[in-house]
Structure formats: structure tokens, C-alpha cells
Amino acid sequence: MDIKKILFKTNSIDVEKALPDALILCSKDGKIQWVNDVAAEIFETSKMHLLTSNIADFIENPMNLINNSIILHKPVITKFIGREVYFDMTVKEINEGYVLDFRDAVQVPAVGTNEAEINQVNREKNNFLLKLANDLKSPIQSIVGFSQAMADGLGGKMSEQQEKYIKIINKNSSDLMYFVAKLLELSQTESDLKEPENKTFDIVNLLNSVVRYSEQLYKGKEVKISVKPDNELKKTISSDEDILRNIFQDLLEVMLKSVDMGEISISISNPEEELYSTKGLPPAQYVMVSISSSALLLSENDLECMFDPYKIVDSSNRKNVLRAIVLASVKNMVQALKGVVWVESQILKNTSFNVIIPLN
């Protein structure tokens, strides 16, 4: 491979100026094809090791950053995995993949002020998205509504081919609407716009209402949902009822979108101290809700990054990014209520989503 010929073809990277930088050529899926000596130095490994690796092994969220650099036509800041070192990365797309040019290393000291600033930027970003919610959702809602009206014949008779296309448009726009809604929900849970508002209610009644609300999701499926409160359960709790409803609706949706038959069991109990203490919760009174199904079996690969959409988007498990967005929202909401959430999956037995929150 003649890397200089490839670089000359880009017309945007001066070869003589670029070669003193760290240069990497990788394929479209991130597999490293060529590196220079400087790249081996800044990545603190051998060229041979780099050539048997993927760029995702060394920098965080590489494909997102690569796409951003290409779209914006400017360098993006990259962070090396496991090191508080940042580089400017310039990207050029070529037929063989991408040319990555790293320069201007910045050592970032690990102090609390930087973390606070990063958190503030993230909150502002999420607040910005939420304020644009209507601008994001309204055009998609129009596409969903008009395509459904046309599919129902309100726009006049269509050919068989036109009906097929309209149904595809309606389905894809509906899926996009759901994705945007869940993305905005994640932004809401990461923002500082809403604080929990506690009131007293019956958690069993709440869960029964969640099951009734979700009936459309399992209509036509051979799925049975049962709510099973423990005999000695303390049903009355003081918490934010709306947040808790959203938590269980999201978890039940995740379960229902993954199973077509069998039973989904929702058990409610007051956990023993040994259990909640192992989850890092302080001594108090708690309620635990487990949503389980033997029809949903998860592998170790499925469990990886299950609550972290920012990591899963660059993994081989990217098809589950929507599920990770929903579960990340659930995690944020549970933490806002001073509780914990986790998933357990037993091979050939069942999978359960477990939530523990304080009674008061």
C-alpha cells in the first residue's frame, strides 16, 4: 500500500506537513490498515499491535468523531481510552476508508472543576434539545399523520405499489417518532429541568395501571402479564408517581418489544437488608419491583453496555442502541428517586429487570 499516493489523493492533507503528525489509515469498520512511527509513539504500543487492532480499541466513540469531523470539515477532540490525554483529530474520507491525523496533545488534569464544567455543558446541551422538542417532533408527526390518512384512503385511490410505499413511509416515520421521543426522554432525565415531586400512593395500583396502559403493545401476542405483590408487602409509598410510572412503562416496553409469547411476571416485595446493602443503598425501608420473563434470554454480549447508549453505539451490539437509550433513561430516573436498577439474565431460565427505591 502506497500511503503517500492515498494521502495525495485527498487534496486536503499536505503530505510533507502531515507526516510528522500521527497518521492512521483505517477501513470503514475501524480496522487499522496502516500507521506511521509517530502513531505508535502516541498510542504507546507497537506498529504491529496497531495493525492487528481496531481504532475503537484506542479512542472513545471513534466512529461518531470520524463522522463529525467529516461533516464539520474541522478537527475534533478525541480522548484515549484509559488515559486523560486528548488530541485534535482531522479526518479525510477516501475509498479505502479514513485517514486520521492526530496532533496537538493536551494533558487534562483530573480535577473536580473539569468534571463540573463537562456536566454543565451536558446539561446545557440537553436543555437545548428539550427546548427544540416541538421543532424535532412536529415534522415527523405530520409525516406519520398524513401517511396514515393516505393509507386509509382519505387522499383518494392509490395503486397497489403506492399503497406499499405509503405503508413503508408510515412505519418508518412512526419508528423514527418513537426513537426521537425516547432520545428526548433521555435528555430530560439528564437535564436539571425537573425535580422529583413526592406524594403518597399505592404501588400495586400503579403497576396494574401500567399493565393496562401497555395492552396495545402485546395485543395479538401470546403474552400474559401478571402482577404478584408479596403477602407482607407495604403497598403505600411516598415518591414521584409520574417518574415511577415512566420507569415501569419503559421497562415493560423493553420486555414486550423483545418477546412474542410466554408470561411476564411483575413481582413486588420489600427487599432484605442484605440485598439492598449489596447495591450500595443505605439502611432504610425499600420496595423492590422485578419484571421477569423466561421468553427473553440475553447473552453476555447483550448485557454489555445495556444502560449506556454512548458506548454501545460504537460496539458490535449497535442494533440495541434504542434499548440502551430507554434503559439509560430508566437508570437516570431511578437514581433521581435515590434507588438502583439492574438486569439479571440466567441461561435457559429468565431475564429480569430489578428496581429498588425507598418507601419514603
C-alpha positions, 0 to 999 in steps of 0.5 A: 500500500502506497500511503503517500499516493492515498494521502495525495489523493485527498487534496486536503492533507499536505503530505510533507506537513502531515507526516510528522503528525500521527497518521492512521489509515483505517477501513470503514469498520475501524480496522487499522490498515496502516500507521506511521512511527509517530502513531505508535509513539502516541498510542504507546504500543507497537506498529504491529499491535496497531495493525492487528487492532481496531481504532475503537480499541484506542479512542472513545466513540471513534466512529461518531468523531470520524463522522463529525469531523467529516461533516464539520470539515474541522478537527475534533477532540478525541480522548484515549481510552484509559488515559486523560490525554486528548488530541485534535483529530482531522479526518479525510474520507477516501475509498479505502476508508479514513485517514486520521491525523492526530496532533496537538496533545493536551494533558487534562488534569483530573480535577473536580472543576473539569468534571463540573464544567463537562456536566454543565455543558451536558446539561446545557446541551440537553436543555437545548434539545428539550427546548427544540422538542416541538421543532424535532417532533412536529415534522415527523408527526405530520409525516406519520399523520398524513401517511396514515390518512393516505393509507386509509384512503382519505387522499383518494385511490392509490395503486397497489405499489403506492399503497406499499410505499405509503405503508413503508413511509408510515412505519418508518416515520412512526419508528423514527417518532418513537426513537426521537421521543425516547432520545428526548426522554433521555435528555430530560432525565439528564437535564436539571429541568425537573425535580422529583415531586413526592406524594403518597400512593399505592404501588400495586395500583400503579403497576396494574395501571401500567399493565393496562396502559401497555395492552396495545403493545402485546395485543395479538401476542401470546403474552400474559402479564401478571402482577404478584405483590408479596403477602407482607408487602407495604403497598403505600409509598411516598415518591414521584408517581409520574417518574415511577410510572415512566420507569415501569412503562419503559421497562415493560416496553423493553420486555414486550418489544423483545418477546412474542409469547410466554408470561411476564411476571411483575413481582413486588416485595420489600427487599432484605437488608442484605440485598439492598446493602449489596447495591450500595443503598443505605439502611432504610425501608425499600420496595423492590419491583422485578419484571421477569420473563423466561421468553427473553434470554440475553447473552453476555454480549447483550448485557454489555453496555445495556444502560449506556447508549454512548458506548454501545453505539460504537460496539458490535451490539449497535442494533440495541442502541434504542434499548440502551437509550430507554434503559439509560433513561430508566437508570437516570430516573431511578437514581433521581428517586435515590434507588438502583436498577439492574438486569439479571439474565440466567441461561435457559431460565429468565431475564429480569429487570430489578428496581429498588427505591425507598418507601419514603 
